[in-house]
Amino acid sequence: MNIVSIIFIAFGLAMDAFAVSIFSGLTIKNLKIKHAFKIALFFGLFQAFMPIIGWLSGVSLKNYISGIDHWIAFTILFVIGIKMIYESFKIKPDDKKINPLAVYTLLILSVATSIDALAVGLSFAFLKISIITPVIVIGVITFLLSFIGVLIGDKGGHFFENRIEIAGGIILIGIGTKILLEHLLR
């Protein structure tokens, strides 16, 4: 997999964290740069760590599923993409009582927004992709987008939230389709 595909996957995965960051920026009163940094750091680290767990799991399974690994990677990315698009249309409660700066809340939000990255890490193992470059790219892009998302949210960015998740879903479906087609057309 080339670096461009990895970057697109990273952007696709980061969209959930970006959308939650925008919401976080909307809810924080007297936002400071350190608040945006804290949220971005949590999201970036979890988004980078989860593919490692998925990859390690996949490496242990790849001998058993090597004949269908491209189908599994496609299915994982497709399902995650559809899930992101579907969730962008769900009505979300406007609950401003959540404190996105509380460590417990950040842990829950970080895990929730990075579960998809775990599945992608699994697909990286099936495709025999080294995990180091994707982990760095995914973590950095998620950190940057989350940081920017908090700042956008502070300026009233609720308008963008659903559209961002749709874009992320479309990107992941596209990458999954590309992987499948590359293997089928060999």
C-alpha positions as CSV (number, residue, x, y, z in Angstrom):
1,M,0.0,0.0,0.0
2,N,1.4,3.4,-0.9
3,I,1.7,6.4,1.3
4,V,-1.2,8.2,-0.5
5,S,-3.6,5.4,0.3
6,I,-2.3,5.4,3.9
7,I,-3.0,9.2,4.1
8,F,-6.5,8.7,2.8
9,I,-7.2,6.0,5.3
10,A,-5.8,8.2,8.1
11,F,-8.1,11.0,7.0
12,G,-11.1,8.6,6.8
13,L,-10.4,7.2,10.3
14,A,-9.8,10.7,11.8
15,M,-13.2,12.0,10.7
16,D,-15.0,10.6,13.8
17,A,-12.4,12.2,16.1
18,F,-12.7,15.4,14.1
19,A,-16.5,15.5,14.4
20,V,-16.3,14.8,18.2
21,S,-13.6,17.5,18.5
22,I,-15.9,20.0,16.8
23,F,-18.6,19.1,19.3
24,S,-16.0,19.4,22.1
25,G,-15.1,22.8,21.0
26,L,-18.7,23.8,21.0
27,T,-19.2,22.7,24.6
28,I,-16.0,24.1,26.2
29,K,-16.5,27.5,27.8
30,N,-13.4,29.8,27.7
31,L,-11.5,27.5,25.4
32,K,-7.7,27.6,25.6
33,I,-5.1,26.1,23.3
34,K,-4.1,23.6,26.0
35,H,-7.7,22.3,25.9
36,A,-7.5,21.7,22.2
37,F,-4.0,20.1,22.6
38,K,-5.3,17.7,25.4
39,I,-8.2,16.5,23.3
40,A,-6.1,16.1,20.2
41,L,-3.4,14.2,22.1
42,F,-5.9,11.7,23.5
43,F,-7.5,11.1,20.1
44,G,-4.2,11.0,18.2
45,L,-2.6,8.5,20.6
46,F,-5.6,6.2,20.7
47,Q,-6.1,6.4,16.9
48,A,-2.4,5.4,16.6
49,F,-2.5,2.7,19.2
50,M,-5.6,0.8,18.1
51,P,-4.2,-0.3,14.7
52,I,-1.3,-1.8,16.5
53,I,-3.6,-4.0,18.5
54,G,-5.6,-4.9,15.3
55,W,-2.4,-5.6,13.4
56,L,-0.9,-7.9,16.1
57,S,-4.2,-9.8,16.2
58,G,-4.2,-10.1,12.4
59,V,-0.6,-11.3,12.1
60,S,-1.5,-14.3,14.3
61,L,-4.4,-15.1,12.0
62,K,-3.0,-14.4,8.5
63,N,-1.8,-17.9,7.9
64,Y,-5.4,-19.2,8.3
65,I,-7.1,-16.6,6.0
66,S,-4.4,-15.6,3.4
67,G,-6.7,-16.7,0.5
68,I,-9.5,-14.3,1.4
69,D,-7.5,-11.5,3.1
70,H,-8.4,-8.9,0.4
71,W,-12.1,-9.7,0.9
72,I,-11.8,-9.2,4.7
73,A,-10.0,-5.9,4.2
74,F,-12.6,-4.7,1.8
75,T,-15.5,-5.8,4.1
76,I,-14.0,-4.1,7.1
77,L,-13.4,-0.8,5.4
78,F,-16.8,-1.0,3.6
79,V,-18.7,-1.7,6.8
80,I,-16.8,1.0,8.7
81,G,-17.5,3.5,5.9
82,I,-21.2,2.6,5.8
83,K,-21.4,2.9,9.6
84,M,-19.9,6.4,9.5
85,I,-22.3,7.5,6.8
86,Y,-25.3,6.0,8.6
87,E,-24.2,7.6,11.9
88,S,-23.9,11.0,10.3
89,F,-27.7,10.9,9.6
90,K,-28.7,9.8,13.1
91,I,-30.2,12.4,15.3
92,K,-27.7,13.3,18.1
93,P,-28.9,14.8,21.3
94,D,-27.7,18.3,22.0
95,D,-26.3,17.4,25.4
96,K,-24.0,20.2,26.5
97,K,-23.5,18.6,30.0
98,I,-20.7,16.4,28.8
99,N,-17.3,17.7,29.9
100,P,-14.9,16.7,27.1
101,L,-11.9,17.7,29.2
102,A,-12.5,15.2,31.9
103,V,-10.1,12.3,31.6
104,Y,-12.8,9.7,32.0
105,T,-14.8,11.3,29.2
106,L,-11.7,11.6,27.0
107,L,-10.9,8.0,27.5
108,I,-14.4,6.9,26.5
109,L,-14.5,9.2,23.5
110,S,-11.0,8.2,22.4
111,V,-11.9,4.5,22.5
112,A,-15.2,5.1,20.8
113,T,-13.6,7.0,17.9
114,S,-10.7,4.6,17.5
115,I,-12.5,1.2,17.3
116,D,-12.5,1.6,13.5
117,A,-8.7,2.0,13.6
118,L,-8.4,-1.3,15.4
119,A,-10.3,-3.0,12.5
120,V,-8.2,-1.2,9.9
121,G,-5.0,-2.4,11.7
122,L,-6.4,-6.0,11.4
123,S,-6.8,-5.4,7.6
124,F,-3.2,-4.1,7.4
125,A,-2.0,-7.4,8.9
126,F,-4.0,-9.4,6.3
127,L,-2.5,-7.3,3.5
128,K,1.0,-7.8,4.9
129,I,1.5,-4.1,5.4
130,S,4.2,-2.9,7.9
131,I,2.4,-1.1,10.7
132,I,4.9,1.6,11.6
133,T,4.2,4.1,8.8
134,P,0.4,3.8,9.0
135,V,0.5,4.2,12.8
136,I,2.5,7.4,12.6
137,V,0.5,8.9,9.8
138,I,-2.9,8.0,11.4
139,G,-1.8,9.4,14.8
140,V,-0.4,12.6,13.4
141,I,-3.3,13.3,11.1
142,T,-5.8,12.5,13.8
143,F,-4.0,14.8,16.2
144,L,-3.9,17.7,13.8
145,L,-7.5,17.3,12.7
146,S,-8.7,16.9,16.3
147,F,-6.8,20.1,17.3
148,I,-8.3,22.0,14.4
149,G,-11.7,20.5,15.1
150,V,-11.8,21.8,18.6
151,L,-10.9,25.3,17.4
152,I,-13.6,25.1,14.6
153,G,-16.1,24.0,17.2
154,D,-15.3,26.9,19.4
155,K,-16.2,29.2,16.5
156,G,-19.5,27.5,15.9
157,G,-18.7,24.6,13.7
158,H,-21.7,22.4,14.2
159,F,-22.6,22.9,10.6
160,F,-19.7,20.7,9.4
161,E,-20.1,17.8,11.8
162,N,-22.3,15.4,9.8
163,R,-20.7,16.2,6.4
164,I,-17.3,15.3,7.8
165,E,-18.4,11.8,8.9
166,I,-20.0,11.3,5.4
167,A,-16.7,12.2,3.7
168,G,-14.7,9.9,6.0
169,G,-17.1,7.0,5.2
170,I,-16.8,7.6,1.5
171,I,-13.0,7.6,1.7
172,L,-12.9,4.3,3.6
173,I,-15.3,2.6,1.1
174,G,-13.2,3.9,-1.7
175,I,-10.0,2.5,-0.2
176,G,-11.6,-0.8,0.5
177,T,-12.9,-1.0,-3.1
178,K,-9.4,-0.2,-4.4
179,I,-7.9,-3.0,-2.3
180,L,-10.4,-5.5,-3.6
181,L,-10.1,-4.5,-7.2
182,E,-6.3,-4.6,-7.1
183,H,-6.4,-8.2,-5.9
184,L,-9.2,-9.3,-8.3
185,L,-7.5,-7.8,-11.3
186,R,-4.1,-9.4,-10.8
